[in-house]
Every structure is written in C-alpha cells, then in structure tokens.
Amino acid sequence: MPIPAKIGTVNSGGGISFMGEMSVIMNGRPPSRLGGMVTPHAFLHPANPIVLASSSVFIGQRPQGFLGSLDACAHVMMPVESD
C-alpha cells in the first residue's frame, strides 16, 4: 500500500500540501485527498489541486492522496515522509 500524503507533504516542485480531511489524523497530521491544494511553488506555478489519488482508499468520501500522487502541474508528492 502506498504511503499516504498528509498536510505538510512536499511535492517535487517544492509545493506543500495544505488542505486535508481535518476529522482524520494520521501520525499527527490530517491526510491529503483528491482536490486538496498544494502551495504555489517553483517555475511560477500557482496553487494547484491534487489530481491523482487512490482508487481504493477514501477519506471523507474523497480518494486518499499518496506519495507519488500528481498535482495539476504534474509535480509528484515526494517520499520524504518519516512517518
């Protein structure tokens, strides 16, 4: 099973996930989900939503983001999680 992305997960362009399901906590942080936003980052990319998420894990009726998920500018959530 892929490692879930959470608020604070960084993408390959330096953006940081800042939206998630606040009613669920994973290792102290809410999980990121499909449609959750990533901060503006390198290459003049504005804030972008996560557009690729799990097809089998749902949190708050939305697919769970995972390390390797894409955001709308094609950056991936990076596997730098320690938890």
JOKATA-V638278 format. One record per residue. RES is the residue in three letters. PSI is psi as a letter, one per 30 degrees, with the letter a starting at -180 (* if undefined). D_CENTER is the distance of its C-alpha to the mean C-alpha in Angstrom with 2 decimals. Layout:
res/psi/d_center
RES/PSI/D_CENTER
RES/PSI/D_CENTER
//
This chain:
res/psi/d_center
MET/k/15.55
PRO/l/12.28
ILE/k/10.73
PRO/k/8.01
ALA/k/4.73
LYS/l/5.90
ILE/k/6.89
GLY/f/8.27
THR/k/6.32
VAL/k/7.99
ASN/l/8.02
SER/f/11.50
GLY/g/12.86
GLY/f/12.39
GLY/l/9.90
ILE/k/8.03
SER/k/5.20
PHE/g/8.07
MET/k/8.03
GLY/a/8.01
GLU/j/11.00
MET/f/13.57
SER/f/16.06
VAL/k/14.33
ILE/k/14.05
MET/j/12.95
ASN/h/14.80
GLY/f/15.20
ARG/k/11.77
PRO/k/10.26
PRO/k/7.50
SER/k/4.38
ARG/l/6.09
LEU/k/7.62
GLY/f/8.78
GLY/k/6.60
MET/l/7.54
VAL/k/7.20
THR/l/10.68
PRO/k/13.59
HIS/a/14.17
ALA/l/16.78
PHE/g/18.97
LEU/g/19.19
HIS/k/15.94
PRO/a/15.41
ALA/k/12.31
ASN/k/10.47
PRO/l/8.50
ILE/k/6.06
VAL/f/9.23
LEU/k/9.17
ALA/a/8.37
SER/k/10.96
SER/f/14.46
SER/f/15.82
VAL/k/13.63
PHE/k/13.38
ILE/k/12.63
GLY/h/14.54
GLN/g/15.56
ARG/k/12.24
PRO/k/10.64
GLN/k/8.19
GLY/l/4.96
PHE/l/6.33
LEU/k/7.39
GLY/f/8.87
SER/k/6.76
LEU/k/8.14
ASP/l/7.86
ALA/f/11.34
CYS/g/13.01
ALA/g/12.45
HIS/l/10.68
VAL/l/8.70
MET/k/6.15
MET/k/9.27
PRO/i/11.12
VAL/g/12.42
GLU/k/11.70
SER/f/15.12
ASP/*/14.54
//
